[in-house]
Amino acid sequence: MITPREIKKVQNFPKPSETYSVTATVYYPEKGQTDQNPLITADGSRINPKNPKKHRWIALSRDMLARWGGDIQYGDTVWVRGISKKMDGMYIVRDTMNRRFRNRIDILVGRRDKIYGRWDDVEIAKAEFKEEKKERLDFKPSYYSLAMSH
């Protein structure tokens, strides 16, 4: 999993195999914009009410989520480009938008962040990371383990 600190370090939008053109908006963790549990995302993550923007989490419309036949899953990291220098970058998919929306993303921010707007023709792409090499461990019996078995 990528932490918010690591997300901030990555600057360049990659050339992924597939990009999507979406409409982007922002949402606040409040009952009027979410369900009855505004501080819990669809995947069960808890939102920090003091600084929700720090998480760098987004909600996707259902048509984009694997649960409803899309290509992206909760927990996936996606690149977002086409909003602004501050808003573009990597986000983690944690939430789902209302079923009436299609081909959209909603970026989690706080009301105090004073970020408003709707952006069309925003590009998103699923971030793909190279698998880390798994070191092969050779377990050989040690003299200590042999002594313990007698």
N, C-alpha and C positions, 0 to 999 in steps of 0.2 A: 504494500500500500504506500502511496506517496503522501507525504505530510505537506501541509500548507507552505512550510519553509522551502521544501524542495520544489514545489510548484512555482514559487516566485523566482527561483533561480533559472528556470528554463525560459528562454526568451523567444527562440525562433519557431515559427510554425513549420512543421515538417511537410514533406510531400507524401501524404498517406495514399494508400491504395484507393480510398473512397472518401469523398467529402460530400456534405449535405448543405444545401442552401436553405436557411431557416429564417423565421422572424424571431427576434429576441426581445424579451421584456424583462422587467425586474419584479420581484415580489418580496413582501415583508412577512416575517413569521407572526402573523396576527390572524385571529379567527375570521375576519372579513375576507382574507385572501387565502386561507387554508381550510382545513377541516377543524374539528373540535379540539384537536391537540396540535396547536400551531408550533410547538417546540420539538415535535417528533416528526421526522421525515417518513416517507413511504417505506424506506428500507429499515426503519427503526433507529436511525441515528438521532442523537440529541443535539439541538441547536443551542449555541451559546447566545442567550438573549442580549448580552451586553455588546457583542460584536459579531453578528451573523456573517457579515461580509468577509471576515477573516477566514472562514471555512473554505471559501471558493467552491461552493456547492451549487448545483443547478438541478432544476426539474425539467424533464422532457415530456413532450406530448406522448400519449400512449402509442401512437402509430410508430414511434421510433424505438420503443422499449421492447426487448426480447419477450417479455411476459405477454405482450399482445401482438407478437409476430414481427417486431422490428429487429434491428441488428445490435442494439446497445443494451447493456445490462446495468443494474444498480451496481455501484462500485467502480464502474469503468471510468477511466480518465479520458476527457475529450479536450481537444484544442478548440478555442473559439476565436474567430477573427472577423473584424468588420464593425466593431462597436466603437472603441476608442483605445488609446494607448494604455490607459489604466485598467480598462475592463477586459481587453483581449488577453488571452493566455490559456492556461490549463485550469480545468474545473473537474470535480468529481461528481458523477451522477448519483444523487441521493433521493430524489423526489419525483413525483408524477404530477402532471398538470390535469386539470379537469378534462373530462372526456370530450367536451365540445371543441377543444383545440386540436389542431393538426399541424404537423411540420413546424413546431415551435419549441423554443427553450425559454425558461424562466430562471433568471439569476437571483440567488438569495442575497439580499442586502438588508440593512437595517434602516428604519425610518430616519434616523439621525444622519445617515450617510448622504442624504439629499441627492439620491440618484433616481432619476425619472426617465422614462422614455420607452420608445418602441423603435427597433431598428430592423429594417428589411434587408434581405440579401446578405445575411450574416453567414459565414462559412463555419461549419464545425466538422471535425474529423476525430475519429476514435484514435487515441494515442496508443501506439504499439511499442512495447519495450522488448528488447532482446532478452531472451531467457538467460538468467545467470547460470554460469557453469557450476554444476554441482560437483564438488570435489569427491573423489572416490576415497573412502576411508578403508584402509587395510587394518582389520582388527586381528592382531596376533596375540596369542596368549602370552601374558607376562609371567615372570617368575612369581610375582605376588599372587596372581589369580590361581596359579598352579598350587602354590603353597596353601591357599585358602581352601582348595577343594579336597585336600587330604586330611 
